[in-house]
Amino acid sequence: MTFATDIPDPEPQRLQPRIVVSDESESYGRFVIEPLAQGFGVTLGNALRRVLLNALPGTAITSVRIDGVDHEYSTLKNVQEDMIDFLLNVKGIRLKSISGNSGTLRLEVKGRSGVVTAGDIEPNGDVEIVNPEHPLLNMDNAKAKISVEFSYEAGVGFIPADDQDSQVIGVLPVDAIFTPIKRSNFQVEATRVGQVTDYDRLILEIWTDGTMSSEDAVKQSAIIMVDQLGPFVSLGMPQPEEEAAEEDSDILPPGMAGLLIEDMKLSSRTQNSLRRGNLTMLGEVLEHSPEELLALRNFGDRSLQELIGKLKELGVPVIDGATTRGWRKKRFIELFMQDEDDLDQGFEDKVSGDQTSTVYSTGGEEEEEVDISSFSTRSFAPDDESEESE
């Protein structure tokens, strides 16, 4: 005979919660998540609610410019609302971004009376007004005329008008409400799995402004939570990028990464090509392979040979031989892995600033002494002056 107490309880880590959408509309969603281990209903519910209210991106109007209005205390002829009321109404315009870019919208109304709504704003291919029936102002007669330019941006959360630094006369900042969530709450109930009755059922309710569905809001909130928890999962383990950066920093002789391209005395064509590729220091150049440099504009084989010649003078063990092309696919910094000790000694002599400094090339079996008196170096410290060999 088997008693109920003999049935093993399901292990919490093996629970597979189900998410059921019990009610959903254009701007509302009710989600039921069960079963959850005891205590995780409040843990997940509170975290999801905070992310929903504070971290979801959206698009909102940040400022307006009205013809004939210099500040928020101005008035418009034949318009019932003052500027304060109008700006409050502008806050209620809800925008759904298609491209995610910033831009402007225009409102031109004249020769009519009555209510002017958000639907009267000229359409824009980048954003969609989801509440075109939202009232903005009331015109008294057909002589009324208004011309408004709305500036909108993408952002997160809420930015009050006082925090927007606008020094342009006539530009009126608006409280920007980026979050697409109007309201969110949750409640936790007890549920049972088999004979166990102390599991949690999480009920999550979401009200949106129509620019985002409640289901998409939950998905994006979960993605944000996972991204934030990612570093904790790999706590104590070195990241691949950090390992590569540490390895490269150990390979490079001290001071070489900070050597400016302009201090290498390259030709104007080669120097300008590297600048177009946002390469301003030797360390950035060494992170690229010859094939990547050849892809830069106006950087051809002649520029590559010139650069290789300068690198050899600095001690970079660049492989010779026009018939061997395999090394061109490797980063220059990888060539340092051959003889680090010799390179460290040679470059330390070079950056010391002594007139008799020399660099020893490791390209061949014999060491070749090279005069580098024409080169100068600069350190990363802003207070250190450039050292130049006389």
N, C-alpha and C positions, 0 to 999 in steps of 0.2 A: 504494500500500500504506500502511495506517495502523497505526502502532505504538502499543503501550499507553502509551508515554510521551507521545504526541501528544494523548491525551485530556485535556482541561482538567479540573482538579480543581474540585469544587463549591465555591463561595464560602461561607465560614462563615456570613455573614449571611443566606444563602438557605436554610440548613438548616432543616428543619421536623421537630423531634424528635417522636417518637411515644411516648406513655405507655401501657404495657401492664400490666394487673394480672395478674401471673402466679400469684398465690395470695392468697386472701382468705377470712377467716372473721369471726366476730363480734368478735374482739378482736385480729386479726392481718391485716396486709396486706403484700404484696411487690410493689413497683412497679419496672418496668424502663423507663428513659428513654433513648432513643437515636434518631439520632446527635447527639452534642454536639461542639462545637468543642474542640480539644485544650486541656485545662486546665480547662474549664468543668464537668467532672464533679465534681471536688473542690470547685470554687467553689460550685456549686449544692447539692451534697450536704451540705457542712458548714453552709452557711447554713440550709438546710431543717431539718437536725437540731437546730440550736441553737434555732430558732424553735419547733419541735415540743416540745422539752423545757422551754422557759422561758416561752413567750408565749401559749399557748392558754388560754382561760378555762375555768373549771369551777366546780363547787359542792362544798363540803365542810363538815363539822361543825366549828365553831370552839370550842364550849364546851358543857358539860353541867351540869345541876343535879339532884342526887339527894337525895331526901327522907331526912333523918337524917344527911347527910354534910356536914361543914363544910370539909374540906380533903382533899388527895389521900392523906393518911396514915391516913384513917379506914378502918374495916372495916364490913361488913354481916353481920348474923346469917344463918346458913344459906346463905351464898354462899361458894364456894371461892376465888374470885379476890379479891385486894385491889384498891384503887382504881387503883394503878399499872398492873396487868395489865388492868383493865377499860378504862382510858383508852387503852392501847395497842391493844386490840381495837376501840375506837370509831374509831380512825384508819383502820381497814380498811373502814369502811362507805363505799360508793361511791354517790353521788347523781347523778341525771340531772335537771337543772332543766328544767321546762316553761315557767315564766313568767319565770325569771331574777331573781326577788325573794328576799329573805331571809325567814326564818320559823323556826318551831319544829316539832319532832316529839316525840311522847310514847310512852313505853314503860311499860305497866302490866301487871305479872305477879304473880299470887298464887295460892295454892291448888294448886300443882303443883311437881314436881321435874324435874330434867333440864337439858338444854341450852337456853339462851335465845339465839335467833339474831336477825339483823337483820330477818328476816321477821315477827317478833313486834311490831315497831314499828307503831303505828297509821298507816294510810295517810293520805297528804296529797295534795291535788289539785295542788300546785305542784311537787312533786318525786317522783321514782320511785327506789326502791332497786333497783339492778341486781344486787346480790349478796345476796338474802334468806337464803341458806344460811350466811352468814358468822357464826361463833359469837361471842357477846359475853360470856357468863358461864355458870356451872353452879350450879344450886340443889341443895342437899343433900336437902331434904325438902319436903313440901307446906306446911309452916308458913312457908316463905320468902316474902318479899314485897318487891317493889322497884318504885319509881316514879321514872322518869327523864325529864327534859325536855332535848332536844337542840336547840341553836341552830345553824342553818346559814346560810352566806352564799355569795355568788358572788365569785370573785376569780381571780387569776392567779398561777401559780407555787406557792410554798410559804411559809407563815408559821408559824414555831415558836411554841409556847405561851408561851415567855418574852417574846416581843415583843408579846403581847396584854395590854394594860393593863386589867385587871379588878380593881376595888376592892370588888366585891360579895362578901360572905361567902357561901359555898356554891356559887359559880359557879366551876367548874373549867375552865380553858382547855385546849384540845386542839390538838396540831400539825395545822394545816390543810393538806391536800394537795389543791390545786385542780387541778393539771394532770391531764388525762385520759390522758396518755402514760406508760406504765410504762417503756418502753425503745425506743430507736431507734438504728439504725446504717446505714451505707452503705458501698458498695464501688464502685470504678471499674475497669472493664475496657476493653480496646481493642476497637474494632469497625471495620468497613470500610464504605466507601461507594464503590462502583465499584472502582477500582484503588487507592484511598487507604485505608490501614490505620491511620492515626494518629488516628482519631476516638475519642471516649469513649462508653462505655455506663455509665450510672449505675443502680445497683441499690439501692433504698431499702427498708428493712424497718422496720415500725412495729408495736409491741405497745401496745394501749390497755387501759383498765380496764373497757371495756364501755359507758361512758357516751357514747362517740363512736366512730363507725366510722373505720377507717383512711383511707378515701377522703375523708371530711369533714375529717379532721385535715390531710391534705395540702392540700386546698382552702383551709382557713382560714389555714394557714401561708403559702401563696402570696399570699393577699390581704394579710396583715400585711406581708410583704416588699415588695409593690408600694406599699402606703401609706407605708412608711418611705423608699422610694427616690423617691417623688414629688417632694419638695422639691429633690432633686438634678437631676431632669430640667428643672425650671424655674429652675435656678440663674442668677441675674443678671437675670431678668425680673421686673418688679414684679407683685405679685399684684393682682387686681381689688379685693379688700377694702382693701389698703394704698393703692391709688390713690384710692379713694373717701374713705378716712380722711384722707389728706394733702390732698385737694382741699377737704374740709369744714373741716379745721383752718385752711387758708389763708383760707377765706371768712369764718369767724367772727372778729369783732374780739376782741383779747386780753381774757381775763377773762370774756367773756359766757357761755361754756360752763359755767363753774363757779358761776354765780349760782344760789343755792338757790331753790326754788319758794316757800318760806316767806318769803323776803326780797322777793318781788314783791307782797306785801300783797294777795293774792287773797282772795276770800270763802272761808269754810270749806267750802262745798259743792264749789267748783271745786278747791280745794287737796286735799281728801280724795279726790276722783275721780282726780286725777293721781297721788296716792300709791297708790291701789289698782292703778293701772297700772304701778307701780314706776318712776314718773317723779319724781325728786327734784331734778333740776337742769335749768336752762333748756336746756343743750345737748342733753339727752335729749328734751325737748319739741320742739325744733326739728328733730329727726330724724323726726318724725311729721307726717303731713298732717292737715288739719282733719277729713277723713272718718275717719281712724284714731282721732283723739281723740273724735269723736262716738260711737264704738263702746264707749267706756269707760262703766262703770256710773255713772249719775247725772250724766253730762256731756252736757248738751243745748246747744241753740242759745244760750241765755242765758249759759252758762258759756263757750262759744266766743267770743261777742262780748266778754265781759269779758276773756278772755285776749288777744284781738286788740287790745283797747284798751291793755293793758299792754305788749304787744309793740311797738305803734306808739310808745309813749312811750320805749321803749328803742332805737328806730331801725329796727325791722324793717319793710321796705317792703311791708306787707300791702295787697293790692288791695282797694279799696272797691267797693261795688256789689252789691246783693242779687240782681240778675238774672244776674250772672256767676258761674257755679258751677264752671267748669273749674279755677280755681286751687285749689279745695279738695282736689283730688286730688294736688297737689304738696306735697312737704315744705316746711315753713317755711324751712328752711335754703337751699332753692333760690332763694328770693326775694332772698337776699343777692347773687346774681350780677349784680344790676343796677348798683349803684353802691358798689363795695367801698371806694373811697377815702373817700367821705363818711362811710360807716358807721364805718370805722376811726377817723377823727378824732373823730366824735361820741362813740363809746363809750369811747375813751381819756380824754376829758374826764370822762365819767360815773364811771369806776372810780378816778379820781385821788383822790377823797375830798374835793375842794375844795367849800366851801359854795356857790360861784358856778358850779359845774359845770353844763353844759347838754348836751343831746343834740339833734341836728338830724335831723328826720325827712326821709326821701327819698321819702315817698309822693307828693308833688306837686312842682310847679315851684318854689314858694316855700318857703324854709326857715322852719320854725316852732320857736321856742325854747320848751322845756318844762322846768319845774322838776322835778327828780327827788330832791329832798331827803328824800323819804319812803322812798327805797330804800337798801338796804345791800348790800354785796358781801362774799363770802368767797373766799379763794384756796384752791388745792389744798394749799399748804404747811401741814402740821399745826401748825407753830410760829408761823405768822402769825396775828395776832388779827384779828377781823372789823373792817372799816372801816365806820363809820356816819357819815352826814352829820348835822351838828348842825342 
